[in-house]
C-alpha cells in the first residue's frame, strides 16, 4: 500500500504530494484526511494523506511512513474539496489552505500536540439503601456523611470539591468510586436565560420568507436599521433549522461582539452552542472543534475562522455585519468569508443570510441586480425613532478658543446624561496617548527604525510603540537632531481621551476598550459585562465598540475625529466612514429612552458624514456608486493587487517595474494596470513594499499571468510576491 502525503515544510517552493510506502502494521489505520509522520530528508515532518494507492508499482525504493497520528480524519471529504477551492481561488499553496481551516492542535506541524482534558469525579459504589444505613451508623464521621449525602443528591461530584482525607477513607471502604471523565475547557460559564420575543410585522415577514426557503441555496441580504431586531430573527430561524436536524453557523466580525452574541445564543440554546474565535486558547479551540465533530452542538458562533466548522449537514450560514473588512483574511491564504460561505452553501444546499444596517456596496448592488434577495427591516423593534445626530465643526470650536478634545456641546451632553444615571459611548478610532511626537525647533519626528511610520506614545508604560512591527522605546526627552528639549506631542488616542474625561468630569466612571486593554483572555467579556451591570457609565474605545453592542441605558454616543478614516488613501474611505458613523450611532437609544449622537469633525460637509447624520444609506449608495463607476472601481470592476516585497529597496523597485511591464504586455487590452507605486505603508519591519493594481471585468488571461509571476519568483530569495484578489484594502 502506498499513500500520497502533502507535507508541511514551512517553505514556499514545494506544493505537491510525495509518495510513501505503508508498512503492514499501519495499513489498518490509513484513511484519506488523516495526519501522518513521515521522513523528509534528514527531518521528520507531519503531513495529510490525500490519496491511497494499492496497485501502482514503483521502480525505486520508497520511504515508509513512521506513524499515523489521528484515530479519524481531521479533514473530511468536504474540507478536502474546500481546500482545493481556496487554493485555486486565492492562488495559495494547498497546504496553506488546509492549515487555515484547522485549530492549532490539528495542524500538520511540529509541537502542536494538545491533550484531552481529563478530570476525576466521585460516584457512589453501593446502593442508596446501603449508604443510608452506613450514614446512620457512622456517627463520628460527619464529613464522610456530608460527602455521601451530596453524592445521593448530585450522583457525581468533582474530586477537587471534596475533603481528601474523608474521601480516601470512603474509597478504601469501597463506598465510593473514582471515575475519569473527559471535560471541555471553558465549559463552566453561568449564562442567563435569554427568552424569545414576539416578532413584529416587519420581522415576521422576513422570518417567514427565510423559513419557507430553508432548503434552497439562496443568499439573502437582510438590510435592517440598527436596533431593528435582526438577531432575534436569526435565532428563530435557527430554531427551525434545528427542527430539521440541521446545523447553523453564525459569524460576527469582531471578537468584541462575540460575548454578547454568545450569551444570547447560549441563553436560548444552552450547551448546544460552540464558540470559535482567535481569543480562545489552543486547548479551548480544540475542545470546541471536537464538540462540533462529535455532533454535540447545533450552532457555531464565532469570528472568521468559524466558517470552517466541520458540520456534516449545514442548514443556514448567517454573516452578521456583513460589510465588515475583518471577514477578509489579510495574510496567506487571503480568502473572504463570503466566498467560503457561498461554496459551502452550494455543497450543503443551504441558505446564507447577510445582515447589516450598512451593507457593502458590492452586496447591495448584487441585491439590486437580483443575485441576492433583498429583505428589509426599516424600523426599530421598540418603535423608537433613530437617534438625533448633531455634527460639530471642530474648526469653529478652535476659532472660538476651544482647543480641547471635547466640543462644548459634547461635554455638556455627557454631564447631562450622567446626571440622569444614563450611559455614554465615546468612539475615538486611535489607541495610545498621542499619535506622534516631534521637535518644534527642527521638525524631527520620532519614527520606527523598522517601518515608515511614526511611533505612538503610550503614557501608562511611558513607551513609544510601533503598531505594525511592535518596536518599542522610551519617550524622547531630547531631540536627537538638534538636542533641543522642545519636544511636543500631537494627536489624541483613547488613553488621552480617558485621562481628559476624568479631568473634565471627575465623577465619571469610564472604561476603555481597545487593543491595549483587551489583550488578556476574557477582557472583552469582562469590560462589556461590567458596563452592562452599571459599574461604569462611559464606554470609550476604538472601532471595536462601534458595531453590534446593545445596552438599553446608552442614550448618548459621541464620535471624536469622525473624519479619521476619510484621510486614508483608499477608494473605500468614504464607505468605511459612513458605515462606522452609522453603526456607532446605532448604539444610542436602543432601549426605552431616546438616543442622541454628536459627531465631531473637520469635514462637516463631506457627503459620507452628512448622509450618516440623516441615516440615508440609499442616498450614500447612489452617490458613491456614481463615483465608483467614473473611477472604474468595485463593484463595476474587479481588483487584484500584486505586492512586491524585499529588504533591498532597489530589488523591490526593479522587480515592481518588470512586473508592471509584464502585466501591461500580457493582459487583455480592456484591463487597467496602475503602478507600480509604493504601498501606503511602503516599509514595514525592514521590508520595502511596492504594488501594482489591476482593474478588470472579465480577463481570461489574468489567472495564467498571475501564476506565471508567482512561478517566476518562487525561488527568488531576495523578492517575495503577494497576490490579493478582490482586496478589501489597497
BELHU-V745431 format. One record per pair of residues at least 12 apart in sequence whose ideal C-beta (glycine too) atoms are under 6 Angstrom apart, sorted by the first residue. I is the first residue (numbers start at 0). J is the second residue. D is the distance in whole Angstrom. If there is no record, write none. Layout:
i=I j=J d=D
i=I j=J d=D
//
This chain:
i=0 j=21 d=4
i=0 j=26 d=5
i=0 j=53 d=6
i=1 j=18 d=6
i=1 j=20 d=6
i=1 j=52 d=4
i=2 j=19 d=6
i=2 j=21 d=6
i=2 j=48 d=5
i=2 j=51 d=6
i=3 j=16 d=4
i=3 j=18 d=6
i=3 j=49 d=5
i=3 j=50 d=4
i=4 j=16 d=6
i=4 j=17 d=6
i=4 j=19 d=6
i=4 j=37 d=6
i=4 j=46 d=4
i=4 j=48 d=6
i=5 j=46 d=5
i=5 j=47 d=5
i=5 j=49 d=5
i=5 j=94 d=6
i=6 j=39 d=6
i=6 j=44 d=5
i=6 j=46 d=4
i=7 j=45 d=6
i=7 j=94 d=6
i=7 j=107 d=4
i=7 j=108 d=5
i=12 j=713 d=6
i=12 j=714 d=6
i=14 j=92 d=4
i=16 j=49 d=5
i=18 j=61 d=6
i=19 j=37 d=5
i=19 j=62 d=6
i=19 j=64 d=5
i=20 j=61 d=4
i=20 j=63 d=5
i=21 j=64 d=6
i=22 j=63 d=5
i=25 j=67 d=6
i=28 j=67 d=4
i=30 j=72 d=5
i=31 j=48 d=5
i=32 j=72 d=3
i=32 j=74 d=4
i=33 j=48 d=5
i=33 j=67 d=6
i=33 j=69 d=4
i=33 j=72 d=5
i=34 j=47 d=6
i=34 j=68 d=4
i=34 j=69 d=5
i=34 j=107 d=5
i=35 j=48 d=6
i=35 j=64 d=5
i=35 j=67 d=5
i=36 j=65 d=4
i=36 j=66 d=5
i=37 j=64 d=5
i=38 j=62 d=5
i=45 j=107 d=4
i=46 j=107 d=5
i=47 j=107 d=6
i=73 j=105 d=4
i=77 j=346 d=6
i=78 j=100 d=6
i=82 j=96 d=4
i=82 j=97 d=5
i=84 j=342 d=5
i=85 j=332 d=6
i=85 j=334 d=5
i=89 j=332 d=4
i=89 j=333 d=5
i=89 j=334 d=5
i=90 j=722 d=5
i=91 j=331 d=5
i=91 j=332 d=4
i=95 j=331 d=6
i=95 j=332 d=5
i=96 j=332 d=5
i=99 j=332 d=6
i=100 j=307 d=4
i=102 j=284 d=4
i=102 j=285 d=5
i=102 j=288 d=5
i=103 j=281 d=4
i=104 j=285 d=4
i=113 j=281 d=6
i=113 j=282 d=5
i=113 j=285 d=5
i=115 j=181 d=6
i=116 j=182 d=5
i=116 j=184 d=6
i=117 j=179 d=5
i=117 j=181 d=6
i=118 j=180 d=6
i=118 j=182 d=5
i=119 j=158 d=4
i=119 j=177 d=6
i=119 j=179 d=6
i=120 j=155 d=5
i=120 j=157 d=6
i=120 j=178 d=5
i=120 j=180 d=5
i=121 j=156 d=5
i=121 j=158 d=5
i=121 j=175 d=5
i=122 j=155 d=5
i=122 j=176 d=6
i=122 j=178 d=5
i=123 j=150 d=5
i=123 j=175 d=6
i=124 j=173 d=6
i=124 j=174 d=6
i=124 j=175 d=5
i=124 j=176 d=4
i=125 j=174 d=6
i=127 j=151 d=6
i=130 j=147 d=5
i=134 j=147 d=6
i=142 j=162 d=5
i=142 j=165 d=4
i=143 j=165 d=5
i=143 j=169 d=6
i=146 j=161 d=6
i=183 j=286 d=4
i=184 j=282 d=5
i=184 j=283 d=5
i=184 j=286 d=5
i=185 j=283 d=5
i=190 j=262 d=6
i=190 j=265 d=4
i=190 j=266 d=5
i=191 j=266 d=6
i=192 j=266 d=5
i=193 j=263 d=5
i=193 j=266 d=3
i=193 j=267 d=5
i=196 j=231 d=5
i=201 j=376 d=5
i=202 j=228 d=5
i=202 j=232 d=6
i=205 j=232 d=6
i=205 j=374 d=5
i=206 j=232 d=5
i=206 j=235 d=6
i=209 j=236 d=5
i=210 j=239 d=5
i=213 j=350 d=6
i=216 j=344 d=5
i=216 j=345 d=5
i=216 j=348 d=5
i=217 j=350 d=6
i=217 j=372 d=6
i=218 j=351 d=4
i=218 j=371 d=5
i=219 j=352 d=5
i=219 j=372 d=5
i=219 j=374 d=5
i=220 j=353 d=5
i=220 j=358 d=6
i=220 j=362 d=5
i=220 j=366 d=4
i=220 j=371 d=5
i=220 j=373 d=5
i=221 j=352 d=6
i=221 j=354 d=4
i=221 j=374 d=5
i=222 j=358 d=6
i=222 j=375 d=5
i=223 j=376 d=3
i=224 j=356 d=5
i=225 j=356 d=5
i=225 j=585 d=2
i=226 j=379 d=4
i=226 j=589 d=5
i=227 j=376 d=4
i=227 j=379 d=6
i=228 j=380 d=4
i=229 j=354 d=5
i=233 j=317 d=5
i=234 j=267 d=6
i=240 j=314 d=4
i=240 j=315 d=5
i=241 j=297 d=5
i=243 j=314 d=6
i=245 j=312 d=5
i=245 j=314 d=3
i=246 j=297 d=6
i=246 j=310 d=4
i=246 j=313 d=5
i=247 j=298 d=5
i=247 j=315 d=5
i=248 j=299 d=5
i=248 j=308 d=6
i=248 j=316 d=5
i=249 j=300 d=5
i=249 j=317 d=5
i=250 j=305 d=6
i=250 j=318 d=5
i=251 j=319 d=5
i=252 j=320 d=5
i=252 j=323 d=3
i=252 j=325 d=5
i=253 j=543 d=5
i=254 j=276 d=5
i=254 j=278 d=5
i=254 j=302 d=6
i=254 j=523 d=6
i=255 j=523 d=5
i=255 j=543 d=4
i=256 j=547 d=4
i=257 j=276 d=5
i=258 j=523 d=6
i=258 j=524 d=4
i=258 j=527 d=5
i=260 j=300 d=6
i=261 j=274 d=6
i=261 j=300 d=6
i=264 j=300 d=5
i=268 j=298 d=6
i=271 j=296 d=5
i=271 j=297 d=4
i=272 j=298 d=5
i=273 j=287 d=5
i=273 j=290 d=5
i=273 j=291 d=5
i=273 j=296 d=4
i=273 j=299 d=5
i=274 j=287 d=6
i=274 j=300 d=6
i=274 j=301 d=6
i=275 j=287 d=6
i=275 j=299 d=6
i=275 j=301 d=4
i=275 j=304 d=6
i=275 j=305 d=4
i=276 j=301 d=5
i=276 j=302 d=4
i=291 j=308 d=5
i=291 j=309 d=6
i=292 j=309 d=6
i=303 j=326 d=6
i=303 j=336 d=6
i=306 j=336 d=5
i=306 j=339 d=5
i=313 j=347 d=4
i=313 j=349 d=5
i=314 j=349 d=5
i=315 j=349 d=6
i=315 j=350 d=5
i=316 j=340 d=5
i=316 j=351 d=5
i=317 j=352 d=5
i=318 j=353 d=5
i=319 j=354 d=5
i=320 j=355 d=6
i=320 j=546 d=5
i=321 j=353 d=4
i=321 j=355 d=5
i=322 j=355 d=5
i=322 j=357 d=6
i=322 j=358 d=6
i=322 j=359 d=4
i=322 j=578 d=6
i=324 j=727 d=4
i=327 j=727 d=4
i=333 j=723 d=5
i=357 j=578 d=4
i=357 j=581 d=5
i=360 j=634 d=6
i=361 j=634 d=4
i=363 j=620 d=6
i=364 j=634 d=5
i=383 j=588 d=6
i=385 j=614 d=5
i=386 j=584 d=6
i=386 j=587 d=4
i=386 j=588 d=5
i=386 j=594 d=3
i=386 j=595 d=6
i=386 j=596 d=5
i=387 j=595 d=5
i=388 j=584 d=6
i=388 j=596 d=4
i=388 j=612 d=4
i=389 j=597 d=5
i=390 j=598 d=5
i=390 j=603 d=5
i=390 j=612 d=6
i=391 j=406 d=4
i=391 j=408 d=6
i=391 j=599 d=5
i=392 j=603 d=4
i=393 j=599 d=5
i=393 j=601 d=5
i=394 j=601 d=6
i=404 j=491 d=5
i=404 j=499 d=5
i=406 j=599 d=5
i=409 j=557 d=5
i=409 j=597 d=5
i=412 j=555 d=6
i=416 j=554 d=6
i=416 j=555 d=5
i=417 j=536 d=6
i=421 j=552 d=6
i=421 j=554 d=4
i=422 j=536 d=5
i=422 j=552 d=4
i=422 j=553 d=5
i=423 j=537 d=5
i=423 j=555 d=5
i=424 j=538 d=5
i=424 j=553 d=6
i=424 j=556 d=5
i=424 j=586 d=5
i=425 j=539 d=4
i=425 j=557 d=5
i=426 j=545 d=6
i=426 j=558 d=5
i=426 j=583 d=5
i=427 j=493 d=5
i=427 j=496 d=5
i=427 j=559 d=4
i=428 j=541 d=5
i=428 j=542 d=5
i=428 j=563 d=5
i=429 j=492 d=4
i=430 j=492 d=5
i=430 j=493 d=5
i=430 j=513 d=4
i=430 j=514 d=6
i=430 j=515 d=6
i=430 j=541 d=6
i=431 j=455 d=4
i=431 j=457 d=5
i=431 j=492 d=4
i=431 j=494 d=6
i=432 j=456 d=5
i=432 j=457 d=6
i=432 j=458 d=4
i=432 j=492 d=6
i=432 j=494 d=4
i=432 j=495 d=5
i=433 j=456 d=5
i=433 j=488 d=4
i=433 j=490 d=5
i=434 j=455 d=6
i=434 j=490 d=3
i=435 j=453 d=4
i=435 j=489 d=6
i=436 j=456 d=6
i=436 j=488 d=5
i=438 j=478 d=4
i=438 j=483 d=6
i=438 j=486 d=6
i=439 j=485 d=5
i=439 j=487 d=5
i=440 j=481 d=5
i=440 j=483 d=4
i=440 j=485 d=5
i=441 j=480 d=5
i=441 j=481 d=4
i=443 j=478 d=5
i=443 j=480 d=4
i=445 j=475 d=6
i=447 j=465 d=4
i=447 j=470 d=5
i=449 j=468 d=5
i=449 j=470 d=5
i=449 j=684 d=5
i=449 j=685 d=5
i=450 j=465 d=6
i=450 j=467 d=5
i=450 j=468 d=5
i=450 j=682 d=6
i=450 j=683 d=5
i=451 j=681 d=5
i=451 j=682 d=4
i=452 j=467 d=6
i=456 j=474 d=6
i=456 j=488 d=6
i=458 j=494 d=6
i=461 j=474 d=6
i=467 j=683 d=5
i=468 j=684 d=4
i=493 j=511 d=6
i=493 j=513 d=5
i=493 j=540 d=6
i=496 j=539 d=6
i=497 j=509 d=6
i=497 j=511 d=5
i=507 j=537 d=6
i=508 j=535 d=5
i=508 j=536 d=5
i=509 j=537 d=4
i=509 j=539 d=6
i=510 j=526 d=6
i=510 j=530 d=6
i=510 j=535 d=4
i=510 j=538 d=6
i=511 j=539 d=6
i=512 j=526 d=5
i=512 j=540 d=4
i=512 j=544 d=5
i=513 j=540 d=5
i=513 j=541 d=5
i=531 j=550 d=6
i=545 j=579 d=6
i=545 j=582 d=5
i=545 j=583 d=4
i=546 j=582 d=5
i=548 j=586 d=6
i=549 j=589 d=5
i=551 j=590 d=3
i=553 j=586 d=6
i=553 j=587 d=6
i=554 j=592 d=5
i=554 j=594 d=5
i=555 j=595 d=5
i=556 j=583 d=6
i=556 j=584 d=6
i=556 j=586 d=5
i=556 j=587 d=4
i=556 j=596 d=5
i=557 j=597 d=5
i=558 j=598 d=4
i=559 j=599 d=5
i=561 j=580 d=6
i=561 j=598 d=4
i=561 j=600 d=4
i=562 j=600 d=5
i=562 j=601 d=6
i=562 j=602 d=4
i=564 j=576 d=5
i=568 j=679 d=6
i=569 j=729 d=5
i=570 j=632 d=5
i=573 j=607 d=4
i=576 j=607 d=4
i=577 j=607 d=4
i=577 j=611 d=5
i=577 j=619 d=5
i=580 j=611 d=4
i=581 j=611 d=5
i=584 j=596 d=4
i=606 j=622 d=5
i=631 j=694 d=5
i=636 j=694 d=4
i=637 j=695 d=5
i=639 j=693 d=5
i=639 j=724 d=5
i=640 j=690 d=6
i=640 j=692 d=6
i=640 j=723 d=5
i=640 j=726 d=5
i=641 j=691 d=5
i=641 j=722 d=6
i=642 j=690 d=5
i=642 j=721 d=4
i=643 j=655 d=4
i=643 j=689 d=4
i=644 j=686 d=5
i=644 j=688 d=6
i=644 j=719 d=4
i=645 j=687 d=6
i=645 j=717 d=6
i=645 j=718 d=5
i=646 j=685 d=6
i=648 j=687 d=5
i=650 j=717 d=5
i=650 j=718 d=6
i=651 j=687 d=4
i=651 j=689 d=5
i=654 j=718 d=5
i=655 j=675 d=4
i=655 j=689 d=4
i=658 j=691 d=6
i=659 j=674 d=6
i=659 j=675 d=5
i=659 j=691 d=5
i=665 j=704 d=5
i=666 j=698 d=6
i=666 j=700 d=6
i=667 j=698 d=5
i=667 j=700 d=6
i=670 j=695 d=4
i=670 j=698 d=5
i=671 j=694 d=4
i=672 j=693 d=6
i=673 j=692 d=4
i=674 j=690 d=6
i=674 j=691 d=4
i=674 j=692 d=6
i=675 j=689 d=5
i=675 j=691 d=5
i=677 j=689 d=6
i=678 j=690 d=5
i=705 j=722 d=6
//
